[in-house]
Amino acid sequence: MNKELTREERTDALGGMGCKRKRVEDARFTQGKGNYVDDIKLPGMLHGDFVRSPYAHAKVVSINTDAAMALDGVVAVLTAADLAPLGLHWMPTLAGDKQMVLADGKVLFQGQEVAYVVAKDRYIAADAVELVEVEYEELPVLTDPFAAMESDVVLREDLMGEGGALPDGAHGPRKHHNHIFTWEVGEKEATQQVLDEADVVAEEMVYYHRTHPCPLETCGCVASMDKVNGKLTLHGTFQAPHAIRTVVSLISGIEEHNIRVISPDIGGGFGNKVGAYPGYVCSVVASIVTGVPVKWVEDRMENLMTTAFARDYHMHGKISATKEGKITGLWCHTTADHGGFDACADPTKFPAGFMNICTGSYDIPTAYLAVDGVYTNKAPGGVSYRCSFRVTEAAYFIERMVEILAIELNMDAAELRRINFIKKDQFPYQSALGWEYDSGDYHTAWDKALKAVDYDGLRAEQAQRVEDFKAGKTRKLMGIGLTHFTEIVGAGPVKNCDILGLGMFDSCEIRIHPTGSAIARLGTISQGQGHATTFAQILATEIGLPADSITIEEGDTDTAPYGLGTYGSRSTPVAGAATAMAGRKIRAKAQMIAAYLLEVHDDDVEFDVDRFVVKGAPEKFKTMKEIAFAAYNQAIPGIEPGLEAVSYYDPPNMTYPFGAYVCVMDIDVDTGVTDIRRFYALDDCGTRINPMIIEGQVHGGLTEALAVALGQEIAYDDMGNVKTGTLMDFFLPTAWEVPNYETDHTVTPSPHHPIGAKGVGESPHVGGVPCFSNAVNDAFRAFGLRHTHMPHDHWRIWKTANELGLHG
């Protein structure tokens, strides 16, 4: 006779929320069984490659494709002239602008797509690209957004009206022919008055340089048009498969139900794979024209030079305070470089995303933010590189401004933060720039972090290091980087967020099989976040079936319910909520079935881990496996057979994870070399679903933050040439550079989320970048430095030391 398990043993057997369950995906990947876009091989498949512009700004005088077409194995060479009759030479962007698919009369950035070669294999296509003859007439280049707003050079003639008139843009009036939008939020006059009357005002230009998500797998797709049944199948590296299906339908005119979009395994996304790229459109057109599948996969240089960048925000800030350090006002004017087209992958109703979270973790009573978007001769984009939309820029801005204010006040930066934090009893908190923070306990997190690192001891050590440096006993300085950040994730509420007019809800569909196993299909798509593991854990807790018996499917628009994808840390806050709500629908039906089987009223049974028990008589119960079988083999009055549910979840609010980070860094002033000897990261992401996966997410996010802060940059020269277009120049950290991270946590559940979860995947990037940067700046504070721009590579740090006279 089997011994009945205790309640604790039954809970452990489920592997539900809070369990350190191993990732179920890993066995497949570590054995080389992943299925990526470039693994897809279809009968008769052709390959596409682009002719790209060597110039950042030039007229396209002529294109001669004769030599390329004469090469054996070349099937077609498409230009804008070929796409124009179909209306496909331009496409809409997610930001309300339009973008050339192939160069239409001119090019606006180096690497822009000029022609698309289709050949029998990739090598022939690459050879044919070299044979396409393009005559260019160079035009003046604008790579500085401030210069672009003063220049007579018109970058976007297509947006000019008759006689040089300046029509409104997608987001309202434009100030200049190279201007895209102005977005304002907050109280401008009131904020200026606060600044004018303040005891202390700190002012600084804070630049967050242009960088790039650089996923391990580049972007690509395989388009296959079946002309017999009129069906288009598109495999691709899509972070939002359903949104791509809608975009393709709008561009091509193919009805949406005849388009199937499949996202197979994705080797990292980080925001880079949210938008629609010309490679997708050209592959679809080529497949329609040739009648066979066409594959396009970009190389690393193409990915770095032409797919969506991140950041490039010039943030002019002013922050005011009393002599005692109480912040009274914040003013920010941002000049945003969007490149040649406004192709920002920003599914919010605001053209600068969530930049108005720039008040951070602080109780700032009055604030004003203005953002001007500007066209330049750089690649278009602006993606949420491991952050919600422009939140990393916002967090970097406020955390640098607080540090600069601390210098202005001659005050300890940790104490300045403490006296300005939003208090626990102020939540839900209405910020001066319009957000309602759901929950937080910032003081507890901050005190825990400072105690863990012995903050007072570190400051004493730092002071001694300065004395030793001045005495010639050492050539290394010590920086203590502090950051307390609040992120805004969970895009999101339809009232705040949409993509192509579609509300940012998400979905889950659950089907329980007679034997007690289950399949759940979601509108998200994993790029390494561990969805197959964690979503099964949510369901295990909600419906009482073991996580190992639950399969998660995503990424196929023919089977998954409509959802808006995975980016901006929205998986757990939105799709996780949809999963929990669908599970509760299952449980509600299961309760009625259990009551019938136990011959009691519905209200006389209650859920207990993996079963329904009769209240007051726990020995009388029906397990979820028994209930599942009964749902399919027993007629139950008033209840349909089967056990299935679907939920579309529109969250009532965003979620607001937060964290307290401390970085201890040694800097050799003679070489600029940094040594991170300690990094402590405390995150509060609300309810923790899988602590092990959370830790992995934190490690990954911090490593990308390290890259951005200490060297990762897409840099241009004055002619618009990309100077960092290969991994020889674009910094990707290895195990040599990455420090040992100490992770910690507090738990402050979100009150409006079904399971209290807030999301964590992007928090370490949001908080990590300012923490690393603050450590560098702090190391030089004793020698008069207020602020130095990222990225803090060895050369720039050496220059900073030299400018401060520290090389003797």
N, C-alpha and C positions, 0 to 999 in steps of 0.2 A: 504494500500500500504506500503510495506516494505521500510524503510529508507535506502538509500545506505550508507554503511560504509565508513568512511574516510580511507585514505591509512594507517594511523597509526593503526586504529582499525583492518584493514585487516591483517596487519603485526602481531599484537598481537594475533589474532585468529589462525594464523598458528602455533604458538608455536615453531618457528624455532630457528636458532642459536642466542645465546645471551640471550635466555629466561631461567629463573629459573624454568624449567619444572620439576614437581615431577616425580620421578622414577616410570615408569609404572610396573616394575617388583615387587615392594615391596608388593603390596596387596596379591599376590600369596604366597610369602614367609612368610609374617607375619601371614597368616592364615594356615600355615602348608601344603600348597599345592605344595611345591617344589617336584621335582622328581629327586632324586639322585641315584647314582649307586646302593647303598644298598637297595633302594626301589624297584628295579627291581626283579620281581619274575616270572620265566617262568616255564611251566609245566615240571616236571621231573628233575628240576635243582639240580645239585650236588654242593658241596662246596669244595674248595681247601684250604690247609694250608701247611706251610713250616716247615720242619725240618731245624733248623739253627745252625750254628757252634758256640760253646761256646768259641772257640779259635780264635785268630787273625791270626795265621799262623801255619798250621799243615798239615801233610799228612793224607789223608783219607785212612786208611788201609783196612777197610771193612765196608759194610753196610748190616745189616740183617733186612729185612722187614717182616719176617714171623709172628711175634707176632702182628704187626700192621694189616697185611692182614687177620689175624684170627679174628679180632674184628668185631662183627656184624655191618654192615652198611658201612664198608670200601669197596670201589670199586676198587681202584688202588693206588699204591705207585710208583711214577716215580723217577728214578735216572738218572745220566748222562749216565749210561750204556744203559738205555732204549731210551734216546734221540739220542745217537751217531749214530745208524744206519740210522736215519732220517737227520743227519747233523744238529741237533738242540741243541746240548749240549753246543755250543758257539753261540753268536750272535754279529753282528757288533754294535759298538757304534757310536753316532753322531760325535765323535771326530776322527774317523778313526781307532780306536783301535778295539779289540774284547774282549768280556767279557763272562765268564762262565754263562750259564743259571742255571745249577746245578753243584755243585763242581765236577770237573774232575781231580781226583787224589790228590788234595790239596785244602785248603781254604786259602784265603788271607786277610780276615778281620772278626772280630767278627760279627756274625749275618748273614754270607753269606749263601745263599740257598744251602742246601745239598740234600734234597729230597722233593718231592711234594706229599702230601697225598690227595686223592680225596674220599669224603665220602658223605653219604646221608644228613647230616646236619653239621653245623659248629662245633658243640660241639663234635660230634663223630670224626671229623677230628682233632680237638685239642687233644682229648684223644689218637688218633692213633699216632700223632706226638711224644708223650711221649714214645710210644712203639717201635719206630724205634731205633735199636741199631747201633750206629756208633762208630767204633774204630778209634781213632786219634793218631798220633805220633807228638808231639809238635815240632815245629821248632823255631829258633830264631826270635824275633819280632823286627820290625823297625817302630817306629812311628815318628821319627825325620827325615825330608827330608835331612838335612845336613849329619846326620849319615848314611842314606841310600846311599848317594853318595860316601861314604868312605868304605862301608861294603863289605865283601866278600860274604855275603848272597845274593843269586839270588832269587828275588821274582817271576819273570816271565820267567821260563824256556822255555815256549812256544815261546818266542821271541828270544831265543838264536840260533845261527847257529851251524853248525857242528864244533866240536873241540873247542867250546867256542867262536866262532866268534860272532861279534856284528853287525847284519844286521841293515840297516837304519830303522827308524820308519816311521810313516805316514807323518811326517813333516821334514824328512831329517836325517842327521847323529845323532847318539847317542854317548854320551861321556862315558857311564858307563852302566852296565847291569840293573841298577835301574833308568836310565835316560830315559825320554820320548822324549823330544824335546828341542831345543834352538831356540828362536825367537828373532831376533834383528831388530830394526828400529831406524833410526836417524844416526847421524854422530859421531861415537865413538871417532876417533882421534881428530876431531875438538872440541868436547865437553871436552875431557881431557885437551886439550891445554887451553881452556877458564878457566877451573877449576884451572889449574896450574898458570895462570897469574892473577887470580881474587884478588881483595882487600880482600874479605871476602868469606869464604866457610863454610857452615853449613852441617854437616854430621850426619845421624841417621839411625838406623835400625827401621823401622816402620812395626809392625806385625798386620795384620788384621786376627783375630782368626777365626777358623772354627765355623760356625754357621749353621742354618737350617731354611728353610722357614716355616715349621710346620703349614701347612694349617689346618683349623678347620676340614675339611673332609680329611681323609687319602686317599691313592691311592687304586684303585680297578678296577675290570672289570667283565663283564659277557660275556663269549664266547659261541656262539651257532652255531654249524655246522649242516647245513641241507644237509645230504648226498644224498637226492633224487635229489635236483637241484644243488648241489655243491656250495651252497652259505654259506659264513661265515658272521655272524653278530656279531660285537664286540661293546658292550656298555662299556664305560670306562671314567675315569677321565683324559681326554686327552686335553691338551692345544693346540695341533696341530693335529686335527683328520685326515686330509689328509696325513700328514707326517707319522702318525702311520699306516695308511692303506698301504702306500708304504713300510714301514719297515716290516709289517706283510707279505706282498706279497713277498718281497725279502727273508725273512727267511723261509716262509712256502712253497713257490713255487705255491701258489694259485694265479691265475690271478687276477689282481687288480680289474677288473670289477665285479668279484665274491665276493668281500669283501665289506661289508658295515660297516663303523665305525660311531658310534653315541656317541657324548658327550652330556649327559643330563645336568641338573643343576650341577654346580661344586661349591663345598663349599670352595672356595679359591684355588689359584694355586701358585702364587708368584714365578714361575719358577720350583717348585717341580714336576709339572706334564707335563713337556715338553718331557722328555726322555722316553725311552722304558725300562721296568723292567722285570725281569724273571717271575714275576707273570702273566704278559700278555701272554708271550710265553707258559708257562706251562698250563694256562687255555685253550688256543687255542688247544694245543696238546691233552689235556685231553678231550675236547669236540669232537675232531676228533676221538679219540680212543673209547670213550664211546657212541658217537652218541646222547648225550643229552647236554643241557647247563651246563656250569660250572662257578661258581662265586668264585672270590677271592677278599677279602677285607682285607687289612692289619690292624693290631692294632697300637696303638700309639707308643709303644716301637719299633716295626718294622719300622715304618715311620721315627722315629728319628735316629735309629741306622743304617739303611741300604739304605733308598732312598737318592737321591742326596743331598749332603751337599752344602754349599756355602762358598766362601772365602778361608781361609787357605793360605794366601799370606805373605811371608816374604820379605819385600821391603827395600833394602839397598839404601838409597838415599844420594845424594850430590847436593847442590844448591849453586850457586855462585852469587855474587852481587858486585856492586860498594859500596864505603863507604856511598854514598847518598841513597842507597837502590834499585838501578835499577838492576833487575835480569838479569844476563848475560848467565847463563847456567844451565841445569838440567841433572843429571845422575841418572839412576835407574837400579839396578839389582835385579830381583825378583826371589825367589825360591818358586815355586808353588807346594804344596802338593796335588797330584791328587788321592791318595789312591791306591787301588790294581789294578784298571783298569782306563784307561783314558776314562771315560764316561761323560766328560764335555758336557753339553747341550749347545753348543756354535755354533750357525749357522752363523759363519763368516768364511772367508777364512784365518783367523789368529788364531793360536792355543791358544793365550792368549786373544782372543776377542778384545775388544776396549780399552785395557789397555793403548794404546798409546794416549788416551785423557788425560794422566797424566800431561800435561802442563796446564790443567785447564783453567781458565779465563784470563790467563796472557800472555803478549807479551814476550815470552821467545825465543830469536833468535836462540839458539843452544841447542839441546837436544839429548839424547841417552837413549834407553831402551833395556834391554835384559831380557828375561824370560826363566828360565829353569824349565821344568816340571819334576816331580820326582814321582816314585812309592813308596808307603809305605804300611804298614799293617793297613790301615784305609778303611772305606767304600768309594767307588768310587763316582764320580760325579763332582760337580763344576757348579752350576746353577746360573742363573741371578736372585738371590733372590731380587725381586722388584727393579731391575736395569737392564740396558742393560749390555752386557756381560763383566764383570770385571770393569765396570765403577765406581761402589761404591769403589772398592779398589783404583782405580786411583784417585778419588776425595778425599778419605781419605788421601792418600799419599801426594798429593800436598798441601792440606790444613794444614796438620801437618808440612810439610817441610817449608811452609811460616811462620807458627808460630815459628818454631825453628830458622829460619833465622832472624825473628824479635828480638828474644832473643839475637842472636849473634851480631846484629847491635845495640842493646839497643834502639829499635825503636817501635813506636806504631804499632800494627799489622793491624789496620784499615787503617792507612796511607800508610803502606807498600803495602797493596793490591791496594789502589787507584792509586799509581804512577806506578803500573805495569799492570793494566788492559789493555786489548785490547780496543782501542778507537773505538767509533761509526763509524768514517769515515774510519776505516781499514777493515770493512766488505764488501764483503766476505773475510774472513781472512784465510790465509794458515798457518797452524801450522808447527812447526819445525819437528813434527812427522807424518805429512802427511795428516791431515784432513783439509777440507775447511769448516770453520764455516759459516753458512748461514747468520745469522744476530744477532745483540745484541746491547744493550745500557746499559753496565754494570755500568757506573758512575752514571747514573740517578737512577738505582735501588739501588745502594749502598748508595747514599746520602739520598734517601727516607727512607731506612731502618734505618740508623744511626740517622736521625732526629726523626723518629717515636719513638725510644726507649730512646731519649736523651742520646746519647752515651757519650758525655762529662760529663754529670751528673753522669752516671754510673761509669765512671773511677774515678771521684772524690770520690764517695761513696766507691768504692773498696779500694782506697788509705787510706781513713779514717778507713775502716774495718781492714786493716793490722796494722795500728797504735794502734787501740783498742785491737787487738789480742795480740800484743807485750806487751801492758800495762796490760794485764790480764782482760780486760773488757768484752771479748767475747771469745767463743771457736768455733766460726763459721767463716769460710773464705768465700769469695765471688768470683766466677769465671764468666767471661764474655766470652762466646763462640761465635766466629765469623766464618762465612763461606760464601764464594761466590763461587758457583759451576757452572760449565757448564757440562751438560749431553749430551751424543750423543745417539739419539734414532731413531726409524723408520727403523729398519732392514727389508728389506732394499734393496738398490741397488744391482742388480745382480753382478755388478763389485766388490762389497765388501762382499756380503753375500750369502751363500747357505747352505742348509741342505740336506745331502745325494746327493749332486750335483744338487739339485733343487734351482733355483733362488728364492730369498725372495720377490717376488711380492705378491700382494694380489688382491682380486676380489670382485665384487659386481654385482648381477643380479637383475634387477628391472622389475616388471610386474605391469602395471597400469590396473585396472579393469574398465569395462564400466561405473560403477557408481561413479568413482572418488576415490576409495580407492586403496591402493597399498600394495604390498608385496616386500620386498627386502631380498635377501639371500646373505650371506657373507661367506668368507672363514675363518673368525675369530671365536672365541668362548669366550663368557663372563664368567668370574669367579667372578662376583660381580662389574664389572666396569660400569654397566649401559648402555650396548650397545643398548638394545631395546629402550632406551630413547634418547640417543644422536645421534645415526645414523639416527633415524627418524627425529630428528631436522635438521640435515644436509640436508636430502632430502626435508623436508618441505620448507626450504629456496631455494633450487635449483629448485624444480619443482612446487612449489606453491600449494601443497595440505597440509591440516592440519596434523601435526605430529600425532594427535590422530587417523588419518585415515590410518596410515602407520604401517604395521607389519614388524618386523625384525625377520628373522630366521637364525640360525647358527647351526653348530655342527653335521650335518647329511651329510655324504659324498655322499649319493644318491641324495640329492637335492641341496646342496650348491655347488657353483663353486669352483674349486680347489684354495685353499689358504693355507698359511703357519702358520696360527694360531695366538694366542694372548699371547705375552710375550714381555719383553724388550720395553714396551711402544710403540709398533708398530701399535696398532689398529687405532688410529686417524691419525698418519703420513702416513700410508700405506693404510689400508682398508678404512679409512675416505676419503682419496684422491680418491680411486677407487669408493667410493659411490658418491662423488661429480661429478666425471667424467661421471659415468653412468647416473646420474641425468641430466647432461648437454646434453647427447645424447638424452635423453627423451625430453628435452626442445627444442632441435633443430628440432626434428620431429614435436613436438607440434606447433612450430612456423609456419611450412609449412601448417599444418592443419588449424591453426587459420587464416592465410592469405587467404586460399581458402574459408573458411567460411565467412570471412569479405570482400571477393572479391577485395583484394588488392595484391600487390606484397609482397613476403616474406620480403623484406627489408623495407617495409612500416609499419611493426608492431614491437613493442618492448615489452619486458617482464616487467610487473609491479606487483610484489608481488605474486599475485595468478591468473594472467590473462595476456593475450596479448592485447594491445591496439593499435589502429591506431595512428601513429605519428601525432601530431597536432590536433587529434580529440579523446581525451581520453574517450568521451562518447560512442565511438564505440569500443567494446571489446568482447572477448570470454574468459570465465573463464576456468581454467584447467579442472574443472569437465565437462564443456560443450565440451571441446576438447576431453576429454577421451571418452565420449559417442559417439561423432562423429567418432572417430577412429575405432569403432566397428560396427557402423550401417550405415555408409555412404561411398560410393565409392568415393575416392578422386584420381583424375588422377595422376599417377606417384608415388603414395605412397602406400605401403603395409598396409593392415588393422592391427589393434592392436597398442599397445603402450608399447614396451618392449625394454630393452637395457641391455648389459653386458659390464663390463669394467675390464680389468686386468691391474693393475697399477704397473709399475716398477719405483720407485722414482729415480730422477736424482742425489739425494744426501741424506744424513742423515739430520735429523733436530736437532737443538741444543738449547733446553730449558735451562734456567738458573735461578738462584735464589740467594737472599741475606737473610741469616738467622742470628738471634741473640738469644742466650740463656743466661739467667741470673740465676745462680745457687748458692745456699748456701750449704756449706758442713760442717758438724759437724766433726771435726778432731778426736774426742774421740770415735766416733761410726762408722765413714765412711758413715753415712746416708746423702743422698742428698735431697735437696728441690728445685725443679725447680719453681721459682716464676714468671718467665716470659719466654715465647718463642714466638718470632716474626718471621713469615715466609712470605717472599715476593717471589712469583713465577712469572716468565714470560714464558708462554707456547704458545706465539703467540696468534692467534685468539681464543677467549674463546667461546666454544660451549654452555656449561651449567654451569654457575658460581656455582650453588649449588652442582653439582656433583664434580666439581673441588675442592671445599672446603672439601667435604667428602673424596676425594682421598688424599688431603694433610693431613688431620687428621689421616687417616689410615697409610699413609707412615711414618709420624713422629712418630707414636706410635710404629711401627716396628723398626724404627731407635733408639728410646729410648731403646727398648728391647735389641738390638744388642750392643749398646754402654755401657749399664749399667748392663749387666749380661748374655745375651743370648749366650750360648756357647756349642758346642759339644766337650767335653774334654775327653782325653784318659789317662790311666796310662801307665807305661812302658811295661806292658804285652799286651797292645792293648785292654783293657777292656774299654767300654764306660762308663764314670762316670755320664753322664747326659742324661740317656736314658728314663726318665719319666718326666712328667710335675711337679713332686715334685722338680726336679733339674734343668730343662730347663725353664728359665725365660720367662713367658708370662705376660705382664703387664695387670693389671686390672684397673678399674676406680680409684682405690686408688692411683696408681702410676702415672697415666697419668695427665699431667698438662693441663691447659686451653691454647689452641693455638690461637694466633692472626694471621689471614691470611691477606695478602695484595697482590697486583699485579701491574705489568706494562705490557704493550702489545707491543711486537715487532714481527710482523708477519714474518713467513718464506717466503722469496720471491719466492721460487720454488714450494711451496705447493699450490694446487688449492684454498684452502680456508685460507691459511696462518697459519694453526694450526701446533703445534710442539709436542704435547703430554705432559702429566703431571703426570700420575699415579705413576711413579717411582721417580720423581724428589725429593719429600720430604724425601725419604729414602736415596737417594744419598747425599743430602745436610745435612740431619738431623744427620747422624752418626758422621761426623767430627765436627758438631756444638756442640753436646752433649759432645764429647770427648775433644774438645778444651776448653769447660767450665771447665771441671775437671782439665785439665792441667794448665789452666790459673789461677785457684784458688791458685795453689802452686808456681806460677812463682816468686813471690816476695821472696820465700824462697829457690831459687836456682834450682828448677826442670826444666829440659829441656823437658823431654818426659817420659811418662809412658804408658805401653801397655793397650789396651782394653782387656776384658770388665772391666768396672769400677764398679764392684760390691762393696758392703760395706766393705768386707774383704780386697780387694785390695786397696781401698782408705785408709782404716785404716793403712795398711802396708806402703803405700806411706808416710802418715803423720808421722808414726813411724820412717821410714828411714831418714826423714828430721829432726828428733829430735823435732817434734812438740808436743809430749806427755809429755814433760817436765821431 
